[in-house]
Amino acid sequence: MFNEEDIDAVYIATPHHLHLPQIKQAFEAGKHILCEKPVACSVEDARIINELDKKYNHNFRNNSCEMMA
């Protein structure tokens, strides 16, 4: 799904422990992301997601529509 060119955005509503790898895949594929809460399972995961958000500069939001960065 992440490699489909006609998909611009993804909604991540999977078990929490899968959020980080799926967010990373989506960023790397150039997708905009809406993710269920909690976005991360740890402070370290949240820091990694924040760095990915800064690096890839795509829209990233959690389901409360607050910006992560």
Contacts in CASP RR format, 6 or more apart in sequence:
PFRMAT RR
TARGET T0000
AUTHOR 0000-0000-0000
METHOD contacts of the structure
MODEL  1
MFNEEDIDAVYIATPHHLHLPQIKQAFEAGKHILCEKPVACSVEDARIIN
ELDKKYNHNFRNNSCEMMA
1 7 0 8 1.000
1 10 0 8 1.000
2 10 0 8 1.000
2 25 0 8 1.000
2 26 0 8 1.000
2 28 0 8 1.000
2 29 0 8 1.000
2 31 0 8 1.000
3 29 0 8 1.000
7 31 0 8 1.000
8 31 0 8 1.000
8 32 0 8 1.000
9 31 0 8 1.000
9 32 0 8 1.000
9 33 0 8 1.000
9 34 0 8 1.000
9 59 0 8 1.000
10 22 0 8 1.000
10 26 0 8 1.000
10 31 0 8 1.000
10 32 0 8 1.000
10 33 0 8 1.000
10 34 0 8 1.000
11 34 0 8 1.000
11 35 0 8 1.000
12 18 0 8 1.000
12 19 0 8 1.000
12 22 0 8 1.000
12 23 0 8 1.000
12 26 0 8 1.000
12 33 0 8 1.000
12 34 0 8 1.000
12 35 0 8 1.000
12 36 0 8 1.000
13 35 0 8 1.000
13 36 0 8 1.000
14 22 0 8 1.000
14 36 0 8 1.000
16 38 0 8 1.000
16 41 0 8 1.000
17 41 0 8 1.000
19 35 0 8 1.000
19 36 0 8 1.000
19 38 0 8 1.000
19 39 0 8 1.000
19 40 0 8 1.000
19 41 0 8 1.000
19 45 0 8 1.000
19 49 0 8 1.000
20 40 0 8 1.000
20 41 0 8 1.000
20 45 0 8 1.000
20 48 0 8 1.000
20 49 0 8 1.000
23 33 0 8 1.000
23 35 0 8 1.000
23 39 0 8 1.000
23 49 0 8 1.000
23 52 0 8 1.000
23 60 0 8 1.000
24 48 0 8 1.000
24 52 0 8 1.000
26 33 0 8 1.000
27 33 0 8 1.000
27 52 0 8 1.000
27 53 0 8 1.000
27 55 0 8 1.000
27 56 0 8 1.000
27 58 0 8 1.000
27 60 0 8 1.000
28 56 0 8 1.000
30 56 0 8 1.000
30 58 0 8 1.000
31 58 0 8 1.000
32 58 0 8 1.000
32 59 0 8 1.000
32 60 0 8 1.000
33 58 0 8 1.000
33 59 0 8 1.000
33 60 0 8 1.000
33 61 0 8 1.000
34 61 0 8 1.000
34 62 0 8 1.000
34 63 0 8 1.000
35 60 0 8 1.000
35 61 0 8 1.000
35 62 0 8 1.000
35 63 0 8 1.000
36 62 0 8 1.000
36 63 0 8 1.000
37 62 0 8 1.000
37 63 0 8 1.000
37 64 0 8 1.000
39 46 0 8 1.000
39 49 0 8 1.000
39 62 0 8 1.000
39 68 0 8 1.000
40 46 0 8 1.000
40 48 0 8 1.000
40 49 0 8 1.000
49 60 0 8 1.000
49 68 0 8 1.000
50 68 0 8 1.000
50 69 0 8 1.000
53 60 0 8 1.000
53 68 0 8 1.000
53 69 0 8 1.000
54 69 0 8 1.000
60 67 0 8 1.000
60 68 0 8 1.000
60 69 0 8 1.000
61 67 0 8 1.000
61 68 0 8 1.000
62 68 0 8 1.000
END
